[in-house]
Amino acid sequence: MKTKTMIFVYLLSAFVLMGSFSSYAADPAPVQLPKPQMEGGKPLMQALKDRMTIRAFADEKLPLQTLSNLLWAAFGINRPDGRRTAPSAKNWQEIDIYVAAPDGTYVYDAKDNVLKPVSTKDLRALTGTQAYVKEAAVNLVYVADYSKAEGGSADQNLLVGADTGFISQNVYLYCASEGLATVVRASVDRDALAKELNLKKEQKIILAQSIGYPKK
């Protein structure tokens, strides 16, 4: 009887432990990014000279500090009034940056400098139709929230596209400054990716951008 009781207690403990791991995996904690470094890097004219598209990536993760710097350069807050490093039509700030990484997918919260978890899955392969996207350290997905973009429909699409272009060019210049490889892409299975990201109907995927260390 004593042996049966011990077995029951062991199995119950294992079940509770497995449940806690399952809960953690389903609801991971936000990732607090280190404070972005706003000094250093190449001079602007040198970064422009070195700016290029690279489609071959090494199997190497980005340090958290580099990712923080990258996201701040892309669309971080650079003024006390909350305005950003890239222009935003009518200050809509309608573009959200989703970060697809090997350990999961997140959305960048510029105000708190935090990555908020969206999925525990590695969705890198879903962020584009090209074979190399799953090899990049991270893939950024630029998602426009049209509920923030007020005005005529024609102006909306034009200005949302322009805003996304500004952000992706900031990423290009940061990568040129830091010796990283990057390529911006339009070929995305938007319906499949939007489902995995749990996007609302007013949220639209505009572009994606792969970033990593260049393959030697």
Phi and psi in degrees as a GROMACS rama.xvg file:
@    title "Ramachandran Plot"
@    xaxis  label "Phi"
@    yaxis  label "Psi"
@TYPE xy
-61.9649  -40.9909  LYS-2
-64.2203  -43.2627  THR-3
-61.4521  -39.7096  LYS-4
-63.9819  -43.0992  THR-5
-63.4073  -40.5548  MET-6
-63.7632  -42.2015  ILE-7
-62.7241  -44.9598  PHE-8
-62.3207  -40.8771  VAL-9
-62.515  -46.9541  TYR-10
-64.5841  -39.2886  LEU-11
-63.9995  -42.2731  LEU-12
-63.3641  -42.2699  SER-13
-63.4465  -39.1825  ALA-14
-64.5264  -44.2191  PHE-15
-63.3602  -42.4471  VAL-16
-63.9946  -43.4029  LEU-17
-63.6553  -36.4219  MET-18
-64.7698  -38.7665  GLY-19
-67.5194  -38.5186  SER-20
-65.6524  -40.562  PHE-21
-63.2599  -41.7511  SER-22
-63.7279  -41.0245  SER-23
-63.455  -43.5881  TYR-24
-64.769  -34.4087  ALA-25
-79.3994  -22.2461  ALA-26
-137.59  67.8516  ASP-27
-68.5088  158.808  PRO-28
-78.9195  152.923  ALA-29
-61.4058  153.782  PRO-30
-103.648  113.872  VAL-31
-77.7906  119.318  GLN-32
-81.3633  147.796  LEU-33
-65.2675  156.678  PRO-34
-58.0515  129.125  LYS-35
-63.8419  142.345  PRO-36
-87.9908  117.748  GLN-37
-104.691  13.6888  MET-38
-124.228  161.058  GLU-39
89.5486  -165.394  GLY-40
84.3993  173.456  GLY-41
-75.793  152.911  LYS-42
-59.1232  153.412  PRO-43
-54.9622  -46.8223  LEU-44
-64.3053  -32.8257  MET-45
-70.5936  -40.6793  GLN-46
-63.5051  -38.6415  ALA-47
-65.1028  -38.0654  LEU-48
-63.8805  -37.4808  LYS-49
-90.3543  -6.2235  ASP-50
-65.0025  129.713  ARG-51
-161.648  165.803  MET-52
-94.6631  130.384  THR-53
-129.682  131.084  ILE-54
-113.651  10.5094  ARG-55
-119.855  125.553  ALA-56
-121.414  140.828  PHE-57
-77.7502  156.172  ALA-58
-84.9645  76.4797  ASP-59
-148.91  132.315  GLU-60
-77.0108  156.024  LYS-61
-85.5687  133.529  LEU-62
-59.2676  150.716  PRO-63
-59.6979  -35.6588  LEU-64
-64.4247  -41.7141  GLN-65
-63.7154  -41.382  THR-66
-64.0703  -40.2746  LEU-67
-62.0713  -45.9955  SER-68
-61.4256  -42.5652  ASN-69
-60.6596  -48.0839  LEU-70
-68.726  -36.3039  LEU-71
-65.0271  -43.6421  TRP-72
-60.4793  -38.6171  ALA-73
-64.2338  -55.1767  ALA-74
-161.571  43.6549  PHE-75
-84.1484  174.188  GLY-76
-87.8879  126.805  ILE-77
-123.604  9.23344  ASN-78
-143.156  153.074  ARG-79
-59.9044  -24.8368  PRO-80
-82.9536  4.73246  ASP-81
88.8839  4.25846  GLY-82
-76.1791  167.007  ARG-83
-118.483  174.588  ARG-84
-74.8142  -13.7809  THR-85
-121.379  145.863  ALA-86
-60.181  150.824  PRO-87
-139.045  120.58  SER-88
-55.9449  125.936  ALA-89
56.0119  20.768  LYS-90
54.1364  37.7363  ASN-91
-62.8831  -39.0627  TRP-92
50.4748  49.4832  GLN-93
-89.1384  -5.92696  GLU-94
-94.4037  124.346  ILE-95
-104.237  143.023  ASP-96
-105.163  115.943  ILE-97
-95.2945  138.687  TYR-98
-116.157  109.92  VAL-99
-95.1365  115.796  ALA-100
-127.921  169.678  ALA-101
-59.2617  -32.874  PRO-102
-92.805  2.89457  ASP-103
147.511  -175.147  GLY-104
-125.825  138.743  THR-105
-134.622  164.94  TYR-106
-118.225  136.507  VAL-107
-79.6132  123.473  TYR-108
-103.576  100.503  ASP-109
-67.1007  -34.8129  ALA-110
-61.8814  -45.6778  LYS-111
-98.9808  -0.616794  ASP-112
54.0889  52.6476  ASN-113
-131.96  146.626  VAL-114
-98.0866  116.775  LEU-115
-94.189  126.501  LYS-116
-65.71  138.196  PRO-117
-116.328  -38.2333  VAL-118
-152.807  147.006  SER-119
-86.2928  -2.6354  THR-120
-83.1953  153.186  LYS-121
-85.0064  101.874  ASP-122
-100.093  13.2789  LEU-123
-55.5997  -42.4145  ARG-124
-65.5543  -23.7849  ALA-125
-83.2221  -10.1639  LEU-126
-82.2954  1.45487  THR-127
-172.227  165.18  GLY-128
-90.9156  -8.16738  THR-129
-81.5637  147.734  GLN-130
-65.5094  -31.8038  ALA-131
-75.3343  -12.6882  TYR-132
-63.7544  -32.0766  VAL-133
-74.6282  -11.4056  LYS-134
-94.6939  -18.718  GLU-135
-67.2113  147.728  ALA-136
-59.1124  -44.623  ALA-137
-142.498  154.13  VAL-138
-122.848  123.881  ASN-139
-90.9276  136.12  LEU-140
-118.396  120.908  VAL-141
-93.771  115.021  TYR-142
-116.28  124.082  VAL-143
-94.5124  130.5  ALA-144
-97.1329  100.483  ASP-145
-68.537  -14.3946  TYR-146
-69.3972  -17.7174  SER-147
-92.787  -11.3634  LYS-148
-100.138  96.6084  ALA-149
-88.4391  145.353  GLU-150
130.781  -174.936  GLY-151
-65.9798  152.09  GLY-152
-62.7926  -37.641  SER-153
-64.1418  -44.9713  ALA-154
-64.6489  -37.4613  ASP-155
-55.9496  -54.2745  GLN-156
-63.0499  -41.2176  ASN-157
-63.4159  -48.0756  LEU-158
-73.3241  -37.1318  LEU-159
-61.7071  -42.6437  VAL-160
-62.9423  -41.3511  GLY-161
-64.1761  -43.6836  ALA-162
-60.6272  -41.2163  ASP-163
-65.0417  -39.5824  THR-164
-62.3729  -40.1357  GLY-165
-60.0324  -44.0659  PHE-166
-65.3715  -45.81  ILE-167
-65.2306  -32.6952  SER-168
-70.2736  -36.2906  GLN-169
-57.8105  -40.5987  ASN-170
-64.4588  -42.7202  VAL-171
-57.6656  -45.6471  TYR-172
-68.9725  -38.4364  LEU-173
-62.5872  -44.6506  TYR-174
-63.0955  -39.3265  CYS-175
-63.2141  -38.1181  ALA-176
-68.3397  -33.5917  SER-177
-105.936  5.46354  GLU-178
73.4326  28.8799  GLY-179
-99.5379  157.053  LEU-180
-95.5709  144.017  ALA-181
-155.417  154.695  THR-182
-151.323  132.117  VAL-183
-93.4576  143.796  VAL-184
-138.395  145.517  ARG-185
-107.542  -18.288  ALA-186
-79.1913  94.0449  SER-187
-137.242  138.021  VAL-188
-78.587  88.7053  ASP-189
-64.2977  -38.1532  ARG-190
-64.8952  -46.7705  ASP-191
-65.1782  -42.882  ALA-192
-69.9735  -40.8201  LEU-193
-59.4116  -37.4223  ALA-194
-64.3989  -43.3622  LYS-195
-68.0039  -30.6105  GLU-196
-86.1675  -3.06001  LEU-197
57.0171  44.2106  ASN-198
-75.5101  149.953  LEU-199
-81.9593  166.551  LYS-200
-63.571  -27.6849  LYS-201
-85.3981  -0.818895  GLU-202
-99.4192  128.615  GLN-203
-126.25  134.685  LYS-204
-76.7234  124.217  ILE-205
-97.9038  -59.5785  ILE-206
-142.787  167.766  LEU-207
-131.028  159.274  ALA-208
-145.795  125.382  GLN-209
-92.4417  139.354  SER-210
-138.269  141.036  ILE-211
-179.297  -173.82  GLY-212
-80.592  140.814  TYR-213
-66.9943  144.018  PRO-214
-74.9862  130.163  LYS-215
